[in-house]
């Protein structure tokens, strides 16, 4: 008779500074957050542990909230987050490790994801790694908010997707998209059920074209409907982008 192993599923809530990583997902010959987390867990349990993330972030993108899950054939006791943080690099921090139903899935059970893109209107040496600094001119935030509202009227966002990407659909249900300015800090907020690769950064770049008067709001609408990445604006730098919330 073979001994039957019963596996327990645990969720991890974490955040990370993406500056030193080639995104979340494991890739050959580069450092990723997922690889670092796998290595730390495997060291603790002395067996191979593979985590499944709630989503992917690109190279240089940050996450103030990320979830992942893993399976283990033993109960976790004590302050496991503390133990994990003692092994992980200081730019990856675990907040909680908690038991869930064995069918709960970090990626497929997530119903909403939110991102923020941070712009600093001027120069600030302390925000160089966490914002895109614009010091030539200031965009019209009211115009950008008017254009951003249009995103809620569409489902196909092929226009803002990385060209060479394999996805089953370009459809996303965007539930919120708006800008907030506080002094020199300008932040774009967007929430959806899912996002395409490079989508948020391409949207921000195109909305800035509206704010700088390079295109009109009608132009922005036509760009969305064109489903052509070549018509959209530049992909703004990764360092200003944060994955901020995942809802289940």
C-alpha positions in Angstrom: 0.0 0.0 0.0 1.2 3.5 -0.9 0.9 6.2 1.7 -1.5 8.9 0.7 -0.2 12.4 1.2 -2.7 15.1 2.1 -1.6 18.5 1.0 -2.6 21.8 2.6 -2.9 25.0 0.6 -1.6 28.2 1.9 -2.0 31.8 0.6 0.8 34.3 0.9 0.2 38.1 1.0 3.3 40.0 0.0 4.7 43.2 -1.6 7.9 43.9 -3.5 10.0 46.6 -4.9 10.3 45.5 -8.6 13.5 47.5 -9.4 15.9 44.6 -9.2 13.5 42.0 -10.8 12.6 40.9 -14.2 9.0 40.8 -13.2 7.0 38.3 -11.1 7.2 35.2 -13.3 10.2 32.8 -13.5 12.2 33.2 -16.6 15.5 31.6 -17.7 18.8 33.3 -16.6 17.2 36.3 -14.9 16.0 37.0 -11.4 12.2 37.1 -10.7 10.2 37.5 -7.5 8.5 34.1 -8.0 12.0 32.5 -8.2 13.1 34.2 -4.9 9.9 33.1 -3.1 10.2 29.5 -4.4 13.8 29.4 -3.2 13.0 30.7 0.3 10.1 28.2 0.8 12.1 25.3 -0.6 15.0 26.2 1.8 12.6 26.2 4.8 10.8 23.0 4.0 13.8 21.2 2.5 11.8 20.2 -0.6 10.8 21.8 -3.8 8.0 24.3 -3.3 6.5 26.2 -6.3 4.2 29.1 -5.8 1.4 30.3 -8.0 0.9 34.0 -8.2 -2.3 36.0 -8.6 -0.9 37.6 -11.8 2.2 38.8 -13.5 4.0 42.0 -13.3 6.6 43.1 -15.9 10.2 44.0 -15.3 10.6 46.9 -12.9 7.0 47.0 -11.9 6.2 47.1 -8.1 3.5 45.4 -6.1 2.2 46.8 -2.8 -0.2 43.9 -2.7 0.3 40.5 -4.3 -1.1 37.1 -3.4 0.3 33.6 -4.2 -0.4 30.1 -3.1 1.5 26.9 -2.5 0.8 23.4 -1.3 2.6 21.6 1.5 2.1 18.2 3.2 2.5 19.6 6.7 0.8 22.2 8.9 2.6 25.5 9.3 2.9 26.7 12.8 4.3 29.8 14.5 5.2 33.2 12.9 5.9 31.8 9.5 5.9 35.2 7.8 8.8 36.2 10.1 10.7 33.1 9.2 10.2 33.7 5.5 11.2 37.3 5.7 14.5 36.3 7.4 15.4 34.4 4.2 13.9 36.6 1.5 15.7 39.7 0.1 14.8 42.9 1.8 12.9 44.2 -1.3 10.4 41.4 -1.0 8.2 41.4 2.2 5.6 38.8 3.3 2.8 40.0 5.5 0.6 37.0 6.0 0.7 33.2 5.4 -2.7 31.6 5.9 -4.5 28.3 5.3 -7.2 28.2 2.7 -9.6 25.7 1.1 -7.5 23.3 -1.1 -9.5 24.5 -4.1 -8.8 28.2 -3.6 -6.6 29.5 -6.4 -4.5 32.7 -6.2 -4.9 33.5 -9.9 -8.2 32.0 -11.1 -10.3 33.0 -8.0 -9.2 36.7 -8.2 -12.2 38.8 -9.4 -10.5 42.2 -9.5 -7.0 43.7 -9.8 -6.1 47.4 -9.3 -3.1 49.3 -10.4 -1.7 52.8 -9.8 0.7 54.7 -12.0 2.6 57.5 -10.2 3.9 60.6 -11.9 5.8 63.4 -10.2 5.4 66.8 -11.8 8.9 68.2 -11.2 12.1 66.7 -9.8 12.4 64.7 -6.6 15.5 62.6 -5.9 13.7 60.5 -3.3 11.0 59.3 -5.7 13.3 58.4 -8.7 12.6 54.6 -8.3 8.9 54.9 -7.6 7.5 57.5 -10.1 8.0 58.9 -13.6 9.1 62.5 -13.2 7.9 65.0 -15.8 9.4 68.4 -15.6 8.9 69.9 -19.0 5.2 70.7 -18.9 2.1 69.8 -16.9 -0.8 67.9 -18.5 -4.4 68.9 -18.3 -5.8 66.5 -15.7 -9.5 67.3 -16.4 -9.0 66.3 -20.1 -7.3 63.1 -19.1 -10.1 62.2 -16.7 -12.7 62.8 -19.4 -10.8 60.5 -21.7 -10.2 57.9 -19.0 -14.0 57.6 -18.5 -14.3 56.2 -22.0 -12.3 53.1 -21.0 -15.4 51.9 -19.1 -17.4 51.9 -22.3 -15.2 49.3 -24.0 -14.2 45.7 -23.5 -11.6 45.0 -26.2 -8.2 46.6 -25.3 -6.1 45.1 -28.0 -4.9 48.7 -28.8 -3.1 48.8 -25.5 -1.7 45.2 -25.5 1.9 44.2 -26.2 1.9 43.1 -29.8 3.8 39.8 -29.4 1.7 38.1 -26.7 -0.4 34.9 -26.6 -3.8 35.5 -25.0 -7.1 33.9 -25.5 -8.9 37.2 -25.5 -8.2 40.9 -25.5 -11.4 41.6 -23.5 -11.2 43.2 -20.0 -13.9 44.5 -17.8 -12.6 47.9 -16.6 -14.6 49.1 -13.6 -12.6 52.2 -12.6 -10.2 54.6 -14.4 -9.4 58.0 -13.1 -6.6 60.5 -12.2 -6.0 62.2 -8.8 -3.6 65.1 -8.3 -2.3 66.0 -4.9 0.2 68.8 -5.2 3.0 67.6 -7.6 1.9 64.0 -7.3 -0.3 62.7 -10.2 -1.7 59.2 -9.9 -3.7 57.2 -12.3 -6.0 54.5 -10.8 -7.4 51.6 -12.8 -9.3 48.5 -11.8 -10.4 45.5 -14.0 -11.1 41.8 -13.8 -7.9 41.2 -15.8 -5.2 43.1 -17.6 -3.2 42.6 -20.8 0.6 42.8 -20.9 1.8 46.4 -20.9 -1.9 47.6 -20.9 -1.7 50.1 -18.1 1.5 51.7 -19.2 0.2 52.1 -22.8 -3.1 53.6 -21.5 -1.2 56.1 -19.3 1.0 57.1 -22.2 -2.0 57.6 -24.5 -3.9 59.6 -21.8 -0.9 61.8 -21.4 -1.0 62.5 -25.1 -4.5 63.8 -24.4 -3.3 65.8 -21.4 -0.5 67.4 -23.4 -2.9 68.3 -26.3 -1.2 66.0 -28.8 -4.5 64.2 -29.4 -8.2 65.0 -28.7 -10.7 62.9 -26.7 -12.3 61.9 -30.0 -8.9 60.8 -31.2 -8.5 58.7 -28.0 -11.8 57.0 -28.7 -10.7 56.2 -32.3 -7.4 54.8 -31.0 -9.3 52.4 -28.7 -11.5 51.3 -31.5 -8.6 50.8 -34.0 -7.3 47.8 -32.0 -3.9 48.8 -33.3 -1.0 49.2 -30.8 0.8 51.4 -33.3 -1.9 54.1 -32.9 -1.6 54.4 -29.1 0.9 56.4 -27.1 4.3 55.4 -25.7 4.6 52.8 -22.9 5.6 54.8 -19.9 8.5 53.6 -17.6 7.8 50.6 -15.4 9.1 52.2 -12.2 5.9 54.3 -11.8 3.6 51.3 -11.9 2.2 49.5 -8.8 -0.1 46.5 -8.5 -2.1 47.8 -5.4 -5.0 45.5 -4.7 -6.3 42.1 -5.6 -9.9 41.1 -4.6 -11.3 37.6 -4.2 
